[in-house]
């Protein structure tokens, strides 16, 4: 039973890791500020997912509240400009 749980956690880790890396590359590669900011949100959510896998729930919630909120402001500035 315990090996099944470890296998599921490993699979979830690799899914989150690949999504985070791909979205981080997209942040740098895209020229559109709006889409780049959206991929930055995906990157931060992936980092928060890594914190959850490490059982650091407080850091995950701070990551989401602080950084995703800041990116929402960045998107607002991108739309205004």
Order of alpha helices (4+ residues) and beta strands (2+ residues): alpha-alpha-alpha-alpha
